[in-house]
Amino acid sequence: MNLNADIARDIADRIGMKYDVDDSDRENTVSPMNILDYVYAVLHSPSYRRTYMEFLKIDFPRIPYPEEKETFKVLTHLGATLRSIHLFTAPQLEEYVTAYSEDGSNTITRKITQKDYELHQDQHIGRVWINDTQYFDNVPSIAWEFYIGGYQPAQKWLKDRYGKQLSLRKFCTIRKLSWC
């Protein structure tokens, strides 16, 4: 990993830990992977993104140095979990909260706009229509409304597949999921 060792040592010193380039599992050590996970957690923090939204659009992000060991450990753990989810290696990916149960062509015929997301009565989950008869159900509003930069990844993923047929087999092959 391309990480300045002096900066890594400085981070470790600030929170009362030792820097070890090879070991990320020991109790009182900081490794390059720990720092990557810390940065990953910070960059995905809703409060950080809200606070620095305008700067993130025009400049490289500024990452605050951790102030205390416990906060660093918590953020490192969260960052590692999030990283494994994004790399499709997390066990949580085997547990779906959404549903896709209607038979049909599986073709995305809608251009996918905000009106294609329909909230259920509880206002925390909804349904995303991909054509006139099929939809993804139980989609958390926090996932649908999540922004990275200026766009919504969930909405963009569907928009990029306009006119295409969704295929579970292709998805499972790419992601190497065991339940397919």
TORTORLUM-687040 format. One record per atom (N, C-alpha, C): residue number from 1; x, y, z. Coordinates in Angstrom, 2 decimals. Layout:
N
+--------+---------+---------+---------+
| drense |      c1 |      c2 |      c3 |
+--------+---------+---------+---------+
|    NUM |       X |       Y |       Z |
...
+--------+---------+---------+---------+
***
This chain:
180
+--------+---------+---------+---------+
| drense |      c1 |      c2 |      c3 |
+--------+---------+---------+---------+
|      1 |    0.85 |   -1.17 |    0.00 |
|      1 |    0.00 |    0.00 |    0.00 |
|      1 |    0.90 |    1.23 |    0.00 |
|      2 |    0.53 |    2.21 |   -0.78 |
|      2 |    1.31 |    3.43 |   -0.91 |
|      2 |    0.88 |    4.41 |    0.18 |
|      3 |    1.57 |    4.33 |    1.32 |
|      3 |    1.24 |    5.16 |    2.47 |
|      3 |    2.53 |    5.72 |    3.05 |
|      4 |    2.54 |    6.99 |    3.31 |
|      4 |    3.71 |    7.64 |    3.90 |
|      4 |    3.88 |    7.12 |    5.33 |
|      5 |    4.99 |    6.43 |    5.59 |
|      5 |    5.24 |    5.82 |    6.90 |
|      5 |    5.32 |    6.85 |    8.02 |
|      6 |    5.82 |    8.05 |    7.72 |
|      6 |    5.90 |    9.09 |    8.75 |
|      6 |    4.51 |    9.54 |    9.19 |
|      7 |    3.60 |    9.67 |    8.25 |
|      7 |    2.22 |   10.04 |    8.59 |
|      7 |    1.57 |    8.92 |    9.39 |
|      8 |    1.78 |    7.68 |    8.97 |
|      8 |    1.20 |    6.54 |    9.68 |
|      8 |    1.73 |    6.47 |   11.12 |
|      9 |    3.02 |    6.69 |   11.30 |
|      9 |    3.60 |    6.69 |   12.66 |
|      9 |    3.02 |    7.83 |   13.49 |
|     10 |    2.84 |    8.98 |   12.87 |
|     10 |    2.27 |   10.14 |   13.57 |
|     10 |    0.84 |    9.83 |   14.04 |
|     11 |    0.05 |    9.19 |   13.18 |
|     11 |   -1.31 |    8.81 |   13.55 |
|     11 |   -1.27 |    7.84 |   14.74 |
|     12 |   -0.42 |    6.82 |   14.64 |
|     12 |   -0.30 |    5.84 |   15.72 |
|     12 |    0.12 |    6.51 |   17.03 |
|     13 |    1.10 |    7.40 |   16.96 |
|     13 |    1.57 |    8.10 |   18.17 |
|     13 |    0.47 |    8.94 |   18.80 |
|     14 |   -0.31 |    9.64 |   17.99 |
|     14 |   -1.37 |   10.51 |   18.50 |
|     14 |   -2.40 |    9.76 |   19.32 |
|     15 |   -2.64 |    8.50 |   18.97 |
|     15 |   -3.67 |    7.73 |   19.69 |
|     15 |   -3.08 |    6.68 |   20.62 |
|     16 |   -1.77 |    6.76 |   20.84 |
|     16 |   -1.12 |    5.89 |   21.81 |
|     16 |   -0.98 |    4.44 |   21.36 |
|     17 |   -0.75 |    4.26 |   20.07 |
|     17 |   -0.56 |    2.91 |   19.53 |
|     17 |    0.77 |    2.85 |   18.79 |
|     18 |    1.17 |    1.65 |   18.39 |
|     18 |    2.40 |    1.46 |   17.64 |
|     18 |    2.06 |    1.24 |   16.17 |
|     19 |    2.94 |    1.71 |   15.31 |
|     19 |    2.77 |    1.47 |   13.88 |
|     19 |    3.50 |    0.18 |   13.51 |
|     20 |    2.79 |   -0.70 |   12.83 |
|     20 |    3.37 |   -1.97 |   12.37 |
|     20 |    2.90 |   -2.18 |   10.94 |
|     21 |    3.82 |   -2.15 |   10.01 |
|     21 |    3.48 |   -2.24 |    8.60 |
|     21 |    2.83 |   -3.57 |    8.23 |
|     22 |    3.06 |   -4.61 |    9.02 |
|     22 |    2.58 |   -5.95 |    8.65 |
|     22 |    1.38 |   -6.46 |    9.42 |
|     23 |    1.06 |   -5.89 |   10.56 |
|     23 |    0.08 |   -6.52 |   11.44 |
|     23 |   -1.11 |   -5.60 |   11.71 |
|     24 |   -2.27 |   -6.01 |   11.24 |
|     24 |   -3.46 |   -5.21 |   11.48 |
|     24 |   -4.36 |   -5.82 |   12.54 |
|     25 |   -4.00 |   -6.97 |   13.09 |
|     25 |   -4.88 |   -7.67 |   14.03 |
|     25 |   -4.47 |   -7.54 |   15.49 |
|     26 |   -3.27 |   -7.08 |   15.76 |
|     26 |   -2.86 |   -6.97 |   17.16 |
|     26 |   -3.57 |   -5.81 |   17.83 |
|     27 |   -3.75 |   -5.95 |   19.11 |
|     27 |   -4.55 |   -5.02 |   19.91 |
|     27 |   -4.09 |   -3.56 |   19.84 |
|     28 |   -2.83 |   -3.30 |   20.00 |
|     28 |   -2.35 |   -1.91 |   20.09 |
|     28 |   -1.46 |   -1.50 |   18.93 |
|     29 |   -1.78 |   -2.00 |   17.73 |
|     29 |   -0.99 |   -1.62 |   16.56 |
|     29 |   -1.87 |   -0.97 |   15.51 |
|     30 |   -1.23 |   -0.15 |   14.73 |
|     30 |   -1.87 |    0.50 |   13.58 |
|     30 |   -1.11 |    0.04 |   12.34 |
|     31 |   -1.83 |   -0.47 |   11.37 |
|     31 |   -1.21 |   -0.91 |   10.12 |
|     31 |   -1.74 |   -0.06 |    8.97 |
|     32 |   -1.11 |   -0.16 |    7.80 |
|     32 |   -1.65 |    0.57 |    6.65 |
|     32 |   -3.11 |    0.19 |    6.36 |
|     33 |   -3.47 |   -1.07 |    6.53 |
|     33 |   -4.86 |   -1.48 |    6.27 |
|     33 |   -5.80 |   -0.85 |    7.28 |
|     34 |   -5.36 |   -0.71 |    8.54 |
|     34 |   -6.19 |   -0.02 |    9.54 |
|     34 |   -6.44 |    1.43 |    9.11 |
|     35 |   -5.41 |    2.08 |    8.62 |
|     35 |   -5.55 |    3.48 |    8.20 |
|     35 |   -6.48 |    3.57 |    6.99 |
|     36 |   -6.34 |    2.65 |    6.05 |
|     36 |   -7.26 |    2.63 |    4.90 |
|     36 |   -8.70 |    2.48 |    5.38 |
|     37 |   -8.93 |    1.56 |    6.31 |
|     37 |  -10.29 |    1.34 |    6.82 |
|     37 |  -10.81 |    2.56 |    7.57 |
|     38 |   -9.95 |    3.23 |    8.32 |
|     38 |  -10.33 |    4.46 |    9.01 |
|     38 |  -10.77 |    5.52 |    7.99 |
|     39 |   -9.96 |    5.72 |    6.96 |
|     39 |  -10.27 |    6.70 |    5.92 |
|     39 |  -11.57 |    6.33 |    5.22 |
|     40 |  -11.76 |    5.06 |    4.93 |
|     40 |  -12.97 |    4.59 |    4.27 |
|     40 |  -14.21 |    4.91 |    5.12 |
|     41 |  -14.11 |    4.68 |    6.42 |
|     41 |  -15.23 |    4.98 |    7.32 |
|     41 |  -15.51 |    6.48 |    7.36 |
|     42 |  -14.46 |    7.29 |    7.46 |
|     42 |  -14.63 |    8.75 |    7.51 |
|     42 |  -15.30 |    9.25 |    6.23 |
|     43 |  -14.82 |    8.79 |    5.08 |
|     43 |  -15.37 |    9.26 |    3.81 |
|     43 |  -16.82 |    8.84 |    3.59 |
|     44 |  -17.25 |    7.79 |    4.24 |
|     44 |  -18.63 |    7.34 |    4.10 |
|     44 |  -19.54 |    7.79 |    5.24 |
|     45 |  -19.00 |    8.56 |    6.15 |
|     45 |  -19.78 |    9.06 |    7.27 |
|     45 |  -20.77 |   10.12 |    6.78 |
|     46 |  -22.06 |    9.95 |    7.07 |
|     46 |  -23.04 |   10.96 |    6.63 |
|     46 |  -22.74 |   12.36 |    7.16 |
|     47 |  -22.29 |   12.47 |    8.41 |
|     47 |  -22.01 |   13.81 |    8.95 |
|     47 |  -20.80 |   14.44 |    8.26 |
|     48 |  -19.78 |   13.65 |    7.97 |
|     48 |  -18.61 |   14.17 |    7.23 |
|     48 |  -19.03 |   14.62 |    5.84 |
|     49 |  -19.83 |   13.80 |    5.16 |
|     49 |  -20.25 |   14.12 |    3.79 |
|     49 |  -21.13 |   15.37 |    3.76 |
|     50 |  -22.00 |   15.51 |    4.78 |
|     50 |  -22.85 |   16.69 |    4.85 |
|     50 |  -22.01 |   17.94 |    5.11 |
|     51 |  -21.09 |   17.85 |    6.05 |
|     51 |  -20.27 |   18.99 |    6.44 |
|     51 |  -19.39 |   19.47 |    5.28 |
|     52 |  -18.80 |   18.53 |    4.55 |
|     52 |  -17.83 |   18.88 |    3.52 |
|     52 |  -18.35 |   18.68 |    2.09 |
|     53 |  -19.67 |   18.66 |    1.91 |
|     53 |  -20.28 |   18.38 |    0.62 |
|     53 |  -19.72 |   19.25 |   -0.51 |
|     54 |  -19.67 |   20.53 |   -0.31 |
|     54 |  -19.20 |   21.43 |   -1.37 |
|     54 |  -17.73 |   21.22 |   -1.67 |
|     55 |  -16.91 |   21.01 |   -0.64 |
|     55 |  -15.48 |   20.78 |   -0.85 |
|     55 |  -15.23 |   19.46 |   -1.57 |
|     56 |  -16.04 |   18.44 |   -1.27 |
|     56 |  -15.85 |   17.13 |   -1.90 |
|     56 |  -16.12 |   17.17 |   -3.40 |
|     57 |  -16.92 |   18.12 |   -3.82 |
|     57 |  -17.23 |   18.25 |   -5.25 |
|     57 |  -16.08 |   18.88 |   -6.03 |
|     58 |  -15.25 |   19.69 |   -5.36 |
|     58 |  -14.25 |   20.45 |   -6.10 |
|     58 |  -12.80 |   20.14 |   -5.73 |
|     59 |  -12.58 |   19.37 |   -4.67 |
|     59 |  -11.21 |   19.18 |   -4.20 |
|     59 |  -11.05 |   17.78 |   -3.62 |
|     60 |   -9.80 |   17.42 |   -3.38 |
|     60 |   -9.54 |   16.15 |   -2.71 |
|     60 |  -10.04 |   16.24 |   -1.27 |
|     61 |  -10.54 |   15.14 |   -0.73 |
|     61 |  -11.05 |   15.19 |    0.64 |
|     61 |   -9.92 |   15.37 |    1.65 |
|     62 |  -10.21 |   16.07 |    2.71 |
|     62 |   -9.29 |   16.23 |    3.82 |
|     62 |   -9.74 |   15.27 |    4.91 |
|     63 |   -8.84 |   14.44 |    5.38 |
|     63 |   -9.18 |   13.45 |    6.39 |
|     63 |   -8.64 |   13.91 |    7.74 |
|     64 |   -9.51 |   14.04 |    8.74 |
|     64 |   -9.02 |   14.45 |   10.06 |
|     64 |   -8.23 |   13.32 |   10.72 |
|     65 |   -7.18 |   13.67 |   11.41 |
|     65 |   -6.42 |   12.67 |   12.18 |
|     65 |   -7.31 |   12.19 |   13.33 |
|     66 |   -7.23 |   10.93 |   13.65 |
|     66 |   -8.03 |   10.45 |   14.78 |
|     66 |   -7.54 |   11.09 |   16.08 |
|     67 |   -8.47 |   11.33 |   16.98 |
|     67 |   -8.14 |   11.99 |   18.24 |
|     67 |   -7.93 |   11.00 |   19.38 |
|     68 |   -8.58 |    9.84 |   19.33 |
|     68 |   -8.46 |    8.88 |   20.43 |
|     68 |   -8.50 |    7.45 |   19.90 |
|     69 |   -7.90 |    6.57 |   20.67 |
|     69 |   -7.74 |    5.17 |   20.28 |
|     69 |   -9.10 |    4.48 |   20.05 |
|     70 |  -10.04 |    4.66 |   20.96 |
|     70 |  -11.32 |    3.94 |   20.85 |
|     70 |  -12.10 |    4.37 |   19.60 |
|     71 |  -12.11 |    5.66 |   19.32 |
|     71 |  -12.79 |    6.14 |   18.11 |
|     71 |  -12.11 |    5.57 |   16.87 |
|     72 |  -10.80 |    5.56 |   16.86 |
|     72 |  -10.05 |    4.99 |   15.74 |
|     72 |  -10.42 |    3.52 |   15.54 |
|     73 |  -10.48 |    2.77 |   16.64 |
|     73 |  -10.81 |    1.34 |   16.54 |
|     73 |  -12.23 |    1.11 |   16.00 |
|     74 |  -13.17 |    1.90 |   16.50 |
|     74 |  -14.55 |    1.77 |   16.04 |
|     74 |  -14.64 |    2.10 |   14.55 |
|     75 |  -14.03 |    3.20 |   14.14 |
|     75 |  -14.09 |    3.59 |   12.73 |
|     75 |  -13.33 |    2.61 |   11.85 |
|     76 |  -12.23 |    2.07 |   12.35 |
|     76 |  -11.49 |    1.06 |   11.58 |
|     76 |  -12.35 |   -0.17 |   11.35 |
|     77 |  -13.06 |   -0.59 |   12.38 |
|     77 |  -13.93 |   -1.76 |   12.25 |
|     77 |  -15.07 |   -1.48 |   11.25 |
|     78 |  -15.69 |   -0.31 |   11.37 |
|     78 |  -16.76 |    0.05 |   10.44 |
|     78 |  -16.25 |    0.16 |    9.01 |
|     79 |  -15.08 |    0.76 |    8.84 |
|     79 |  -14.49 |    0.87 |    7.50 |
|     79 |  -14.17 |   -0.48 |    6.90 |
|     80 |  -13.64 |   -1.40 |    7.71 |
|     80 |  -13.33 |   -2.76 |    7.22 |
|     80 |  -14.60 |   -3.48 |    6.81 |
|     81 |  -15.66 |   -3.32 |    7.59 |
|     81 |  -16.94 |   -3.95 |    7.26 |
|     81 |  -17.49 |   -3.38 |    5.95 |
|     82 |  -17.48 |   -2.08 |    5.83 |
|     82 |  -17.97 |   -1.43 |    4.63 |
|     82 |  -17.14 |   -1.81 |    3.40 |
|     83 |  -15.84 |   -1.86 |    3.57 |
|     83 |  -14.95 |   -2.26 |    2.47 |
|     83 |  -15.28 |   -3.68 |    2.01 |
|     84 |  -15.50 |   -4.59 |    2.93 |
|     84 |  -15.82 |   -5.96 |    2.54 |
|     84 |  -17.18 |   -6.05 |    1.85 |
|     85 |  -18.10 |   -5.21 |    2.25 |
|     85 |  -19.40 |   -5.17 |    1.56 |
|     85 |  -19.21 |   -4.67 |    0.14 |
|     86 |  -18.45 |   -3.61 |   -0.03 |
|     86 |  -18.22 |   -3.05 |   -1.36 |
|     86 |  -17.42 |   -3.98 |   -2.26 |
|     87 |  -16.61 |   -4.85 |   -1.67 |
|     87 |  -15.84 |   -5.83 |   -2.46 |
|     87 |  -16.60 |   -7.15 |   -2.63 |
|     88 |  -17.84 |   -7.19 |   -2.15 |
|     88 |  -18.70 |   -8.38 |   -2.25 |
|     88 |  -18.10 |   -9.59 |   -1.54 |
|     89 |  -17.39 |   -9.37 |   -0.45 |
|     89 |  -16.83 |  -10.48 |    0.32 |
|     89 |  -17.47 |  -10.62 |    1.69 |
|     90 |  -18.38 |   -9.75 |    2.04 |
|     90 |  -19.00 |   -9.76 |    3.37 |
|     90 |  -20.10 |  -10.81 |    3.46 |
|     91 |  -20.16 |  -11.52 |    4.58 |
|     91 |  -21.22 |  -12.52 |    4.76 |
|     91 |  -22.62 |  -11.90 |    4.77 |
|     92 |  -22.73 |  -10.62 |    5.14 |
|     92 |  -24.03 |   -9.95 |    5.16 |
|     92 |  -24.71 |   -9.93 |    3.79 |
|     93 |  -23.92 |  -10.08 |    2.73 |
|     93 |  -24.49 |  -10.02 |    1.38 |
|     93 |  -25.37 |  -11.23 |    1.08 |
|     94 |  -25.26 |  -12.25 |    1.88 |
|     94 |  -26.09 |  -13.44 |    1.71 |
|     94 |  -27.48 |  -13.22 |    2.29 |
|     95 |  -27.69 |  -12.14 |    3.03 |
|     95 |  -28.97 |  -11.86 |    3.69 |
|     95 |  -29.62 |  -10.64 |    3.04 |
|     96 |  -30.59 |  -10.88 |    2.18 |
|     96 |  -31.25 |   -9.78 |    1.48 |
|     96 |  -32.38 |   -9.18 |    2.29 |
|     97 |  -32.52 |   -7.86 |    2.21 |
|     97 |  -33.66 |   -7.19 |    2.82 |
|     97 |  -34.68 |   -6.83 |    1.75 |
|     98 |  -34.25 |   -6.78 |    0.51 |
|     98 |  -35.15 |   -6.43 |   -0.59 |
|     98 |  -35.75 |   -7.70 |   -1.19 |
|     99 |  -36.81 |   -7.51 |   -1.97 |
|     99 |  -37.47 |   -8.63 |   -2.63 |
|     99 |  -37.68 |   -8.29 |   -4.10 |
|    100 |  -37.72 |   -9.32 |   -4.90 |
|    100 |  -37.98 |   -9.19 |   -6.34 |
|    100 |  -38.76 |  -10.44 |   -6.72 |
|    101 |  -40.08 |  -10.36 |   -6.61 |
|    101 |  -40.86 |  -11.59 |   -6.68 |
|    101 |  -41.82 |  -11.71 |   -7.86 |
|    102 |  -41.99 |  -10.69 |   -8.62 |
|    102 |  -42.95 |  -10.75 |   -9.73 |
|    102 |  -42.31 |  -11.37 |  -10.97 |
|    103 |  -43.06 |  -12.23 |  -11.66 |
|    103 |  -42.60 |  -12.79 |  -12.93 |
|    103 |  -42.78 |  -11.75 |  -14.03 |
|    104 |  -41.91 |  -11.82 |  -15.02 |
|    104 |  -42.01 |  -10.89 |  -16.14 |
|    104 |  -40.77 |  -10.98 |  -17.00 |
|    105 |  -40.58 |   -9.98 |  -17.80 |
|    105 |  -39.47 |   -9.96 |  -18.75 |
|    105 |  -38.13 |   -9.62 |  -18.11 |
|    106 |  -38.14 |   -9.03 |  -16.92 |
|    106 |  -36.95 |   -8.57 |  -16.21 |
|    106 |  -36.21 |   -7.47 |  -16.97 |
|    107 |  -36.89 |   -6.82 |  -17.89 |
|    107 |  -36.29 |   -5.77 |  -18.69 |
|    107 |  -36.62 |   -4.41 |  -18.08 |
|    108 |  -35.63 |   -3.56 |  -17.96 |
|    108 |  -35.85 |   -2.22 |  -17.43 |
|    108 |  -36.37 |   -1.35 |  -18.56 |
|    109 |  -37.66 |   -1.02 |  -18.49 |
|    109 |  -38.28 |   -0.19 |  -19.53 |
|    109 |  -38.58 |    1.22 |  -19.04 |
|    110 |  -38.36 |    1.46 |  -17.78 |
|    110 |  -38.54 |    2.81 |  -17.24 |
|    110 |  -37.20 |    3.51 |  -17.19 |
|    111 |  -37.20 |    4.81 |  -17.33 |
|    111 |  -35.95 |    5.59 |  -17.31 |
|    111 |  -35.43 |    5.77 |  -15.89 |
|    112 |  -36.15 |    5.31 |  -14.91 |
|    112 |  -35.82 |    5.36 |  -13.49 |
|    112 |  -35.58 |    6.79 |  -13.03 |
|    113 |  -36.65 |    7.38 |  -12.55 |
|    113 |  -36.60 |    8.71 |  -11.97 |
|    113 |  -37.09 |    8.60 |  -10.53 |
|    114 |  -37.13 |    9.71 |   -9.85 |
|    114 |  -37.58 |    9.70 |   -8.46 |
|    114 |  -39.01 |    9.17 |   -8.34 |
|    115 |  -39.85 |    9.38 |   -9.35 |
|    115 |  -41.23 |    8.91 |   -9.27 |
|    115 |  -41.35 |    7.39 |   -9.38 |
|    116 |  -40.29 |    6.72 |   -9.80 |
|    116 |  -40.32 |    5.26 |   -9.88 |
|    116 |  -40.06 |    4.62 |   -8.52 |
|    117 |  -39.71 |    5.43 |   -7.54 |
|    117 |  -39.55 |    4.94 |   -6.16 |
|    117 |  -40.80 |    5.33 |   -5.39 |
|    118 |  -41.51 |    4.34 |   -4.90 |
|    118 |  -42.79 |    4.54 |   -4.23 |
|    118 |  -42.66 |    4.11 |   -2.78 |
|    119 |  -42.79 |    5.05 |   -1.85 |
|    119 |  -42.66 |    4.74 |   -0.43 |
|    119 |  -43.87 |    3.98 |    0.08 |
|    120 |  -43.63 |    3.01 |    0.97 |
|    120 |  -44.72 |    2.32 |    1.67 |
|    120 |  -45.23 |    3.25 |    2.76 |
|    121 |  -46.27 |    2.84 |    3.43 |
|    121 |  -46.89 |    3.71 |    4.44 |
|    121 |  -45.96 |    4.07 |    5.59 |
|    122 |  -45.03 |    3.19 |    5.95 |
|    122 |  -44.16 |    3.50 |    7.09 |
|    122 |  -43.07 |    4.50 |    6.74 |
|    123 |  -42.93 |    4.87 |    5.46 |
|    123 |  -42.01 |    5.91 |    5.00 |
|    123 |  -40.53 |    5.58 |    5.16 |
|    124 |  -40.19 |    4.33 |    5.48 |
|    124 |  -38.78 |    3.97 |    5.61 |
|    124 |  -38.33 |    2.98 |    4.55 |
|    125 |  -39.27 |    2.33 |    3.93 |
|    125 |  -38.97 |    1.40 |    2.84 |
|    125 |  -39.92 |    1.67 |    1.69 |
|    126 |  -39.52 |    1.22 |    0.50 |
|    126 |  -40.36 |    1.48 |   -0.66 |
|    126 |  -40.15 |    0.46 |   -1.75 |
|    127 |  -40.67 |    0.79 |   -2.91 |
|    127 |  -40.67 |   -0.09 |   -4.07 |
|    127 |  -40.11 |    0.69 |   -5.25 |
|    128 |  -39.20 |    0.07 |   -6.01 |
|    128 |  -38.63 |    0.68 |   -7.21 |
|    128 |  -39.13 |   -0.09 |   -8.42 |
|    129 |  -39.92 |    0.57 |   -9.24 |
|    129 |  -40.48 |   -0.05 |  -10.43 |
|    129 |  -39.46 |   -0.02 |  -11.57 |
|    130 |  -39.25 |   -1.17 |  -12.24 |
|    130 |  -38.34 |   -1.21 |  -13.38 |
|    130 |  -39.10 |   -1.31 |  -14.70 |
|    131 |  -40.35 |   -1.76 |  -14.64 |
|    131 |  -41.25 |   -1.78 |  -15.79 |
|    131 |  -42.68 |   -1.74 |  -15.25 |
|    132 |  -43.67 |   -1.95 |  -16.08 |
|    132 |  -45.06 |   -1.80 |  -15.63 |
|    132 |  -45.53 |   -2.88 |  -14.67 |
|    133 |  -44.84 |   -4.02 |  -14.59 |
|    133 |  -45.29 |   -5.11 |  -13.73 |
|    133 |  -44.27 |   -5.57 |  -12.69 |
|    134 |  -43.02 |   -5.18 |  -12.85 |
|    134 |  -41.98 |   -5.67 |  -11.95 |
|    134 |  -41.32 |   -4.55 |  -11.16 |
|    135 |  -40.89 |   -4.91 |   -9.96 |
|    135 |  -40.30 |   -3.93 |   -9.06 |
|    135 |  -39.41 |   -4.63 |   -8.03 |
|    136 |  -38.51 |   -3.85 |   -7.45 |
|    136 |  -37.75 |   -4.27 |   -6.27 |
|    136 |  -38.54 |   -3.76 |   -5.08 |
|    137 |  -38.85 |   -4.64 |   -4.14 |
|    137 |  -39.64 |   -4.26 |   -2.99 |
|    137 |  -38.78 |   -4.21 |   -1.73 |
|    138 |  -39.26 |   -3.52 |   -0.73 |
|    138 |  -38.59 |   -3.37 |    0.57 |
|    138 |  -37.22 |   -2.69 |    0.44 |
|    139 |  -37.12 |   -1.74 |   -0.47 |
|    139 |  -35.88 |   -0.99 |   -0.66 |
|    139 |  -35.84 |    0.12 |    0.39 |
|    140 |  -34.86 |    0.08 |    1.30 |
|    140 |  -34.78 |    1.14 |    2.32 |
|    140 |  -34.61 |    2.51 |    1.68 |
|    141 |  -35.36 |    3.48 |    2.19 |
|    141 |  -35.26 |    4.83 |    1.63 |
|    141 |  -33.86 |    5.40 |    1.81 |
|    142 |  -33.18 |    5.02 |    2.88 |
|    142 |  -31.82 |    5.52 |    3.10 |
|    142 |  -30.88 |    5.02 |    2.01 |
|    143 |  -31.12 |    3.81 |    1.49 |
|    143 |  -30.28 |    3.28 |    0.40 |
|    143 |  -30.64 |    3.96 |   -0.92 |
|    144 |  -31.92 |    4.16 |   -1.18 |
|    144 |  -32.35 |    4.78 |   -2.42 |
|    144 |  -31.93 |    6.24 |   -2.50 |
|    145 |  -31.99 |    6.94 |   -1.38 |
|    145 |  -31.71 |    8.38 |   -1.36 |
|    145 |  -30.24 |    8.71 |   -1.08 |
|    146 |  -29.39 |    7.70 |   -0.93 |
|    146 |  -27.97 |    7.92 |   -0.63 |
|    146 |  -27.27 |    8.54 |   -1.84 |
|    147 |  -26.49 |    9.59 |   -1.58 |
|    147 |  -25.76 |   10.29 |   -2.63 |
|    147 |  -24.26 |   10.08 |   -2.49 |
|    148 |  -23.59 |    9.93 |   -3.61 |
|    148 |  -22.14 |   10.00 |   -3.68 |
|    148 |  -21.87 |   11.09 |   -4.71 |
|    149 |  -21.22 |   12.15 |   -4.26 |
|    149 |  -21.03 |   13.29 |   -5.16 |
|    149 |  -22.40 |   13.83 |   -5.53 |
|    150 |  -22.69 |   13.90 |   -6.81 |
|    150 |  -23.94 |   14.46 |   -7.26 |
|    150 |  -24.97 |   13.45 |   -7.74 |
|    151 |  -24.76 |   12.17 |   -7.49 |
|    151 |  -25.74 |   11.21 |   -7.98 |
|    151 |  -26.04 |   10.12 |   -6.96 |
|    152 |  -27.15 |    9.43 |   -7.19 |
|    152 |  -27.58 |    8.33 |   -6.33 |
|    152 |  -27.15 |    7.01 |   -6.97 |
|    153 |  -26.25 |    6.25 |   -6.33 |
|    153 |  -25.75 |    5.01 |   -6.94 |
|    153 |  -26.84 |    4.00 |   -7.30 |
|    154 |  -27.83 |    3.81 |   -6.42 |
|    154 |  -28.87 |    2.82 |   -6.70 |
|    154 |  -29.67 |    3.22 |   -7.95 |
|    155 |  -30.03 |    4.48 |   -8.02 |
|    155 |  -30.78 |    4.98 |   -9.18 |
|    155 |  -29.92 |    4.92 |  -10.44 |
|    156 |  -28.65 |    5.29 |  -10.32 |
|    156 |  -27.75 |    5.28 |  -11.48 |
|    156 |  -27.53 |    3.85 |  -11.99 |
|    157 |  -27.40 |    2.89 |  -11.09 |
|    157 |  -27.20 |    1.50 |  -11.49 |
|    157 |  -28.35 |    1.04 |  -12.38 |
|    158 |  -29.56 |    1.37 |  -11.98 |
|    158 |  -30.73 |    0.98 |  -12.78 |
|    158 |  -30.81 |    1.78 |  -14.08 |
|    159 |  -30.53 |    3.08 |  -14.02 |
|    159 |  -30.56 |    3.92 |  -15.23 |
|    159 |  -29.57 |    3.41 |  -16.28 |
|    160 |  -28.40 |    2.98 |  -15.82 |
|    160 |  -27.37 |    2.48 |  -16.75 |
|    160 |  -27.80 |    1.19 |  -17.45 |
|    161 |  -28.81 |    0.54 |  -16.93 |
|    161 |  -29.29 |   -0.72 |  -17.52 |
|    161 |  -30.62 |   -0.56 |  -18.25 |
|    162 |  -31.00 |    0.68 |  -18.54 |
|    162 |  -32.24 |    0.94 |  -19.27 |
|    162 |  -32.24 |    0.17 |  -20.59 |
|    163 |  -33.35 |   -0.54 |  -20.85 |
|    163 |  -33.49 |   -1.32 |  -22.08 |
|    163 |  -32.84 |   -2.70 |  -22.01 |
|    164 |  -32.20 |   -3.01 |  -20.89 |
|    164 |  -31.53 |   -4.31 |  -20.76 |
|    164 |  -32.33 |   -5.23 |  -19.84 |
|    165 |  -32.10 |   -6.50 |  -20.02 |
|    165 |  -32.75 |   -7.51 |  -19.20 |
|    165 |  -31.84 |   -7.87 |  -18.02 |
|    166 |  -32.40 |   -7.81 |  -16.82 |
|    166 |  -31.64 |   -8.19 |  -15.64 |
|    166 |  -31.54 |   -9.71 |  -15.58 |
|    167 |  -30.36 |  -10.21 |  -15.21 |
|    167 |  -30.14 |  -11.65 |  -15.18 |
|    167 |  -29.50 |  -12.04 |  -13.85 |
|    168 |  -30.17 |  -12.90 |  -13.10 |
|    168 |  -29.61 |  -13.37 |  -11.84 |
|    168 |  -28.37 |  -14.22 |  -12.09 |
|    169 |  -28.38 |  -15.03 |  -13.12 |
|    169 |  -27.24 |  -15.89 |  -13.43 |
|    169 |  -25.98 |  -15.05 |  -13.69 |
|    170 |  -26.11 |  -14.00 |  -14.49 |
|    170 |  -24.96 |  -13.15 |  -14.78 |
|    170 |  -24.47 |  -12.46 |  -13.50 |
|    171 |  -25.41 |  -11.97 |  -12.70 |
|    171 |  -25.08 |  -11.32 |  -11.44 |
|    171 |  -24.32 |  -12.28 |  -10.52 |
|    172 |  -24.81 |  -13.50 |  -10.40 |
|    172 |  -24.19 |  -14.49 |   -9.51 |
|    172 |  -22.81 |  -14.90 |  -10.01 |
|    173 |  -22.63 |  -14.98 |  -11.31 |
|    173 |  -21.34 |  -15.35 |  -11.88 |
|    173 |  -20.31 |  -14.27 |  -11.59 |
|    174 |  -20.70 |  -13.02 |  -11.78 |
|    174 |  -19.79 |  -11.91 |  -11.55 |
|    174 |  -19.42 |  -11.82 |  -10.06 |
|    175 |  -20.42 |  -11.97 |   -9.17 |
|    175 |  -20.22 |  -11.77 |   -7.75 |
|    175 |  -19.77 |  -13.05 |   -7.02 |
|    176 |  -19.83 |  -14.21 |   -7.70 |
|    176 |  -19.44 |  -15.50 |   -7.10 |
|    176 |  -20.21 |  -15.77 |   -5.82 |
|    177 |  -21.53 |  -15.57 |   -5.85 |
|    177 |  -22.35 |  -15.78 |   -4.69 |
|    177 |  -22.78 |  -17.24 |   -4.59 |
|    178 |  -22.76 |  -17.77 |   -3.38 |
|    178 |  -23.03 |  -19.19 |   -3.18 |
|    178 |  -24.50 |  -19.56 |   -3.28 |
|    179 |  -25.41 |  -18.63 |   -3.02 |
|    179 |  -26.83 |  -18.97 |   -2.98 |
|    179 |  -27.48 |  -19.02 |   -4.34 |
|    180 |  -26.77 |  -18.66 |   -5.38 |
|    180 |  -27.36 |  -18.63 |   -6.73 |
|    180 |  -27.48 |  -20.03 |   -7.33 |
+--------+---------+---------+---------+
***
